[in-house]
Amino acid sequence: MLQAGAVQLLCLTASSGVPLFCRGASKQLPFSVIGSLNGVHMFAGGQGVQLFNCDTDRGGRVLWKVFHDSVMLIAVTGQRSDACGNLQLRRLLDNVWNCMVLVLGLEELTNVRNVERLKRELRSCYQLIDTFLDIGKDWMGDLTHCVECLLPAQPAVLQDTLNAFAQAAESDFGCLLVHGKMVVATDKWWRLAPQEVVLLAALVRTLGGSACCDCPIFLPQGSPTVPHRLLRFQLLPGVNVCMLCGPTPTLQSVEGELVVRFWRPLVDMLHGCQALHQRCFPGSVGLHRDVLALLLINRESSRAVSSVHPAPSAPGAPSPIRRWELLRLLFTFATTRYFSQTEAPQKGEQLPPPEEFAPGFSDQPQQCYLVTDECKFFALQTPQHQLYILTAVSVPTFALRPLATRTLSTLTDSTGF
């Protein structure tokens, strides 16, 4: 379960099986194999069977999903995985489809008149799609479908400035991002679907070049057929303020008149946010040094804070990249087996049965733990929060629960998250 594996993503037309693109693993599958994967899905459909996933005799796994009877996405991994892997692959397919809608719009994908033209247009999605395929990613929103947040020391000042900036630009949708993590946002930005906010943050991560840009985007749930303009202004390296708007205002007018007026007085505060982007919460919040990584989810607001630098690392701890990998895998372990699912499994998909409790005990699990050779893991959920922590192996197993409880209390009491 704790081994990383590359995923190859295939995109085909659902009706004819014409390949549109292939991303992921460096060695592309042969055309004959791609045709076979499409053929077995079509054969199953012809027999009245819905094929969602299967294991190969060589230890791999394949997932299929058709969107709007127009586009089929296939995820192929060379390593056998259980339902934990299924959850990650299923959300990967959903995320990739939403990437395509975000960039091209639903109409372009569902009414395919020219396949070769669609192939060319899909190239504009590659960079965004690749961020979701990157196995070394240092964020969790693609998996949790919660908005990744950074908790600054003085959020009220930043919030007031953002509200005034958006109002001056005649927009109701604005946010401040630090390395793709939400610092503050306007009320209407928070009303967007969490998956849309995750997508927009991922898109901003891919926008390079000049300090500002203006690009058309579609909202997969809120506005899949009518485009909006995404205005992005880079205040500092990795620090961006963004707006969604219609035909007005112009990019030049906002950049020349409003950005300097509203944000130059807060440069020092923005530098402070920039310095927090790895820890994601103020330095005044002290956590035990044996906490190697954490993920805190606010279940009511679908917001999350994740970090692999919550405290000075203990000697011999896994590398930061490995901690991200472990945190992602252990999140899927807990949510698949014990905690309530945020999305129902597809029809016909088999998930592991929950742990068996004594007869007549109807409560759902609220805590779980796992011990590995690299670290120990504890997860707990309350009506409002879920907390997942990785700890050093040296932490006694009996101490995991009080350590997690104390960590949750410290974070929520100090930040109000």
C-alpha positions in Angstrom: 0.0 0.0 0.0 2.9 2.4 0.7 4.6 2.1 -2.7 4.1 4.9 -5.3 3.3 3.9 -8.9 3.0 6.0 -12.0 -0.3 6.2 -13.7 -0.9 6.4 -17.4 -4.0 8.3 -18.5 -5.8 7.6 -21.8 -8.5 9.8 -23.4 -10.6 8.5 -26.2 -13.9 9.3 -27.9 -16.6 7.2 -26.3 -18.4 6.3 -29.5 -15.6 5.4 -31.8 -12.6 4.8 -29.5 -10.4 7.3 -31.3 -7.4 8.2 -29.1 -7.4 11.9 -28.2 -4.3 12.0 -25.9 -2.1 10.0 -23.6 -0.4 11.4 -20.5 1.4 10.1 -17.5 4.0 7.4 -17.7 7.0 8.1 -19.9 6.5 4.9 -21.9 3.2 5.1 -23.8 1.1 2.0 -24.2 1.1 0.5 -27.7 -1.9 1.4 -29.9 -3.0 -2.3 -29.9 -3.2 -2.3 -26.1 -5.2 1.0 -26.1 -7.6 -0.5 -28.6 -8.0 -3.6 -26.5 -8.8 -1.6 -23.4 -11.5 0.3 -25.4 -12.7 -2.9 -27.0 -13.2 -4.8 -23.8 -15.2 -1.9 -22.4 -17.4 -1.7 -25.5 -17.9 -5.5 -25.5 -19.0 -5.4 -21.9 -21.5 -2.6 -22.7 -22.8 -4.6 -25.6 -23.6 -7.5 -23.2 -25.4 -5.2 -20.8 -22.5 -5.0 -18.3 -21.0 -1.9 -16.8 -17.2 -2.2 -16.6 -15.6 0.2 -14.1 -12.3 -1.4 -13.1 -10.4 -4.7 -13.3 -7.1 -6.2 -12.2 -4.7 -7.7 -14.7 -2.9 -11.0 -14.3 0.4 -9.1 -14.0 -0.6 -7.1 -11.1 -1.9 -3.9 -12.7 -5.2 -2.1 -12.4 -7.4 -0.4 -15.0 -10.3 2.0 -14.4 -12.7 3.3 -17.1 -15.1 6.2 -16.9 -17.3 7.7 -19.7 -18.4 11.3 -19.4 -21.6 12.6 -21.1 -21.5 9.7 -23.6 -18.8 11.6 -25.3 -15.3 11.1 -23.8 -13.9 8.0 -22.2 -11.0 8.3 -19.7 -8.9 5.3 -18.8 -6.4 5.2 -15.9 -3.8 2.4 -16.1 -1.4 1.6 -13.3 1.2 -1.1 -13.2 0.8 -1.9 -9.6 -2.1 -3.7 -8.1 -4.1 -1.6 -5.7 -7.0 -2.1 -3.4 -10.0 0.2 -2.9 -7.6 2.8 -1.5 -6.0 3.0 -5.0 -9.5 2.9 -6.6 -10.4 6.0 -4.7 -7.3 7.9 -5.9 -7.7 6.7 -9.5 -11.5 7.5 -9.6 -10.9 11.0 -8.3 -8.1 11.4 -10.8 -10.5 10.7 -13.7 -13.0 13.2 -12.3 -10.3 15.8 -11.9 -9.0 15.3 -15.4 -12.5 15.6 -16.9 -13.1 18.8 -14.9 -9.7 20.2 -16.2 -10.9 19.6 -19.7 -14.2 21.4 -19.0 -12.5 24.2 -17.2 -10.3 25.0 -20.2 -12.5 24.1 -23.2 -16.1 24.1 -21.9 -18.7 21.4 -21.9 -20.1 22.2 -25.3 -16.8 21.6 -27.0 -16.4 18.2 -25.4 -19.9 16.9 -25.8 -20.5 18.0 -29.4 -17.4 16.7 -31.2 -17.6 17.7 -34.9 -14.0 17.4 -35.8 -11.8 14.9 -33.8 -8.5 16.3 -35.1 -9.5 19.8 -34.1 -10.4 18.6 -30.6 -7.0 16.8 -30.3 -5.3 20.1 -31.0 -7.4 22.1 -28.6 -6.9 19.5 -25.8 -3.2 20.3 -25.9 -4.0 23.5 -23.9 -5.1 21.2 -21.1 -1.9 19.1 -20.8 0.0 21.3 -18.3 -3.0 21.4 -15.9 -3.7 17.7 -16.3 -0.1 16.9 -15.6 -0.3 18.6 -12.2 -2.9 16.1 -11.2 -0.8 13.2 -12.5 2.4 14.3 -10.7 3.0 11.6 -8.0 5.4 14.0 -6.2 2.8 16.8 -5.7 2.9 18.7 -2.4 -0.8 19.4 -2.1 -3.9 17.3 -1.2 -6.9 19.1 -2.7 -7.1 16.8 -5.7 -7.6 13.8 -3.4 -9.7 15.4 -0.6 -11.8 17.7 -2.8 -11.3 20.3 -0.1 -9.8 23.8 -0.6 -6.2 23.9 0.6 -5.8 26.9 2.9 -3.0 28.9 4.5 -3.8 30.4 7.9 -2.1 33.8 8.2 -1.5 35.6 11.5 -3.6 38.6 10.6 -6.4 37.4 8.2 -8.8 40.3 8.9 -6.5 42.9 7.3 -6.0 40.8 4.2 -9.7 40.0 4.0 -10.7 43.7 4.2 -8.1 44.6 1.5 -9.3 41.8 -0.8 -12.9 42.8 -0.4 -12.1 46.4 -1.2 -9.9 45.4 -4.2 -12.6 43.2 -5.7 -15.3 45.9 -5.2 -13.2 48.5 -6.9 -12.7 46.1 -9.8 -16.5 45.5 -9.9 -16.1 41.8 -9.2 -17.7 39.6 -6.5 -15.2 36.8 -6.9 -11.7 37.3 -5.6 -9.0 35.4 -3.7 -5.5 35.6 -2.5 -3.3 32.5 -3.1 0.2 31.6 -1.8 1.7 28.8 -3.8 -1.8 27.6 -4.7 -3.1 27.7 -1.2 -6.0 29.9 -0.2 -5.3 32.7 2.2 -8.5 34.8 2.0 -11.4 34.9 -0.5 -14.6 36.8 -1.0 -17.9 35.3 0.1 -19.0 34.4 -3.4 -15.6 32.8 -4.2 -16.2 30.5 -1.2 -19.7 29.7 -2.6 -18.1 28.0 -5.7 -18.0 24.3 -5.5 -14.9 23.1 -3.6 -13.8 21.1 -6.7 -13.9 24.2 -8.8 -11.8 26.2 -6.2 -9.3 23.3 -6.2 -9.1 23.4 -10.0 -8.7 27.2 -10.1 -5.9 27.0 -7.6 -4.2 24.3 -9.6 -4.6 26.4 -12.8 -3.0 29.4 -11.1 0.0 27.1 -10.2 0.6 26.5 -13.9 0.4 30.1 -15.0 3.9 31.4 -15.5 5.4 34.1 -17.6 4.3 37.7 -16.9 3.1 39.1 -13.6 -0.5 39.2 -14.8 -2.7 37.3 -17.2 -6.2 37.2 -18.5 -7.6 33.8 -19.5 -11.1 32.4 -20.3 -12.3 29.6 -18.1 -15.5 27.6 -17.6 -16.8 26.5 -14.2 -17.4 22.8 -14.5 -20.4 22.9 -12.1 -21.5 26.6 -12.0 -21.0 27.6 -15.6 -19.8 24.8 -17.9 -21.0 26.4 -21.1 -20.6 30.2 -20.5 -17.0 31.4 -20.1 -15.7 33.8 -17.5 -12.4 35.7 -17.4 -9.8 34.7 -14.8 -7.6 37.7 -14.0 -4.3 36.8 -12.2 -1.9 39.3 -10.7 1.4 38.2 -9.2 2.2 40.3 -6.1 5.3 38.4 -5.1 6.8 35.1 -6.4 4.2 32.5 -5.5 1.8 35.1 -4.2 -1.2 35.8 -6.5 -4.5 37.7 -6.3 -7.2 36.5 -8.7 -10.6 37.6 -9.8 -13.4 36.1 -11.9 -15.2 38.7 -14.0 -17.1 39.3 -17.2 -16.1 41.6 -20.1 -15.1 44.4 -17.8 -12.7 45.5 -16.3 -9.7 45.4 -18.6 -6.5 43.7 -17.3 -4.5 46.9 -17.9 -6.9 49.1 -15.8 -6.8 46.7 -12.8 -3.1 46.3 -13.0 -2.3 49.9 -13.5 -4.8 51.5 -11.1 -5.8 49.0 -8.4 -3.1 46.4 -7.7 -0.5 48.9 -6.5 -3.0 51.0 -4.6 -4.4 48.2 -2.5 -1.6 45.7 -2.2 1.7 47.8 -2.0 0.9 48.8 1.7 0.7 45.1 2.6 4.0 43.9 1.1 5.5 43.0 4.5 2.4 41.1 5.4 2.5 39.3 2.1 6.1 38.4 2.7 5.0 36.8 6.0 2.4 34.7 4.2 5.0 33.7 1.7 7.3 32.5 4.5 4.4 30.3 5.9 3.6 28.4 2.7 5.2 25.2 3.8 3.9 25.2 7.4 0.5 26.8 6.5 -0.2 28.1 10.0 1.4 30.7 12.2 4.7 30.0 14.0 3.0 30.9 17.3 1.0 27.6 17.1 3.4 25.1 18.7 3.0 21.4 17.9 4.9 18.4 19.3 8.1 17.7 17.4 7.1 14.0 16.8 4.2 15.2 14.5 5.8 14.8 11.1 2.9 15.7 8.9 -0.8 16.6 9.3 -4.0 17.1 7.3 -6.8 19.0 9.0 -10.2 19.1 7.3 -13.1 21.3 8.2 -16.0 19.1 7.2 -18.6 21.9 7.3 -16.7 24.3 5.0 -14.8 21.7 2.9 -11.6 23.5 3.6 -8.3 21.9 4.6 -4.8 22.6 6.0 -2.0 20.2 5.2 1.7 20.4 6.0 4.8 18.1 6.2 6.6 20.8 8.2 4.4 21.3 11.2 7.3 21.1 13.7 11.1 20.7 13.6 11.7 17.2 12.3 13.0 14.4 14.5 16.2 12.7 13.4 15.7 9.9 10.9 12.3 11.1 9.7 11.2 10.4 6.2 11.9 13.1 3.6 9.3 15.7 2.9 8.4 14.1 -0.5 7.9 10.8 1.2 5.8 12.4 3.9 3.4 13.8 1.2 3.2 10.3 -0.3 2.5 8.7 3.0 -0.1 11.3 4.0 -2.0 10.8 0.7 -1.9 7.0 1.0 -2.9 7.0 4.6 -5.8 9.4 4.0 -7.2 7.1 1.5 -6.7 4.2 3.9 -8.7 5.9 6.6 -11.5 7.3 4.5 -12.0 4.1 2.5 -12.1 1.7 5.4 -13.4 3.6 8.4 -14.7 7.1 7.9 -17.8 8.0 6.0 -17.3 8.6 2.3 -17.6 12.0 0.8 -18.8 10.4 -2.4 -20.6 7.1 -2.9 -18.8 4.2 -4.7 -19.9 3.6 -8.2 -22.4 0.9 -8.9 -20.7 -2.4 -8.9 -17.5 -1.2 -7.2 -16.4 -3.3 -4.3 -15.0 -1.5 -1.2 -13.5 -3.3 1.8 -15.9 -4.1 4.5 -15.6 -1.9 7.6 -14.1 -3.4 10.8 -16.5 -5.7 12.5 -17.7 -4.5 15.9 -19.5 -6.4 18.6 -23.1 -7.4 17.6 -25.5 -4.6 18.2 -22.8 -1.9 18.1 -24.1 0.5 15.4 -21.8 3.5 15.8 -19.4 4.4 13.0 -15.6 4.4 13.7 -14.4 7.8 14.9 -10.6 7.0 15.2 -8.1 4.6 13.6 -4.4 4.1 13.6 -1.8 2.3 11.6 1.8 1.3 12.4 4.4 1.0 9.6 8.2 0.7 9.5 8.5 4.4 8.6 6.0 6.1 10.8 2.9 5.8 12.8 -0.4 7.2 11.7 -3.5 8.3 13.6 -6.8 9.7 12.3 -9.8 11.0 14.2 -13.1 12.7 13.2 -15.5 14.9 15.0 -18.8 16.3 13.7 -16.8 19.3 12.4 -13.3 18.1 11.7 -11.1 15.3 10.5 -7.5 15.2 11.5 -4.8 12.9 10.1 -1.3 12.9 11.5 2.0 11.1 10.8 4.3 10.6 13.8 7.7 9.3 14.4 8.0 5.5 15.0 9.4 6.3 18.4 6.0 7.6 19.6 4.4 4.9 21.8 1.2 3.5 20.2 -0.8 4.2 23.3 0.2 7.9 23.1 -1.1 8.4 19.5 -4.7 9.3 20.6 -3.8 11.9 23.2 -1.2 13.4 20.8 -3.8 13.7 18.0 -6.5 15.1 20.3 -4.0 17.7 21.7 -2.9 18.6 18.1 -6.5 19.1 17.0 -7.3 21.3 20.0 -4.2 23.4 19.6 -4.9 24.0 15.9 -8.5 24.9 16.2 -8.3 26.9 19.3 -5.3 29.0 18.0 -6.6 29.6 14.5 -10.4 29.2 14.7 -10.2 26.9 11.7 
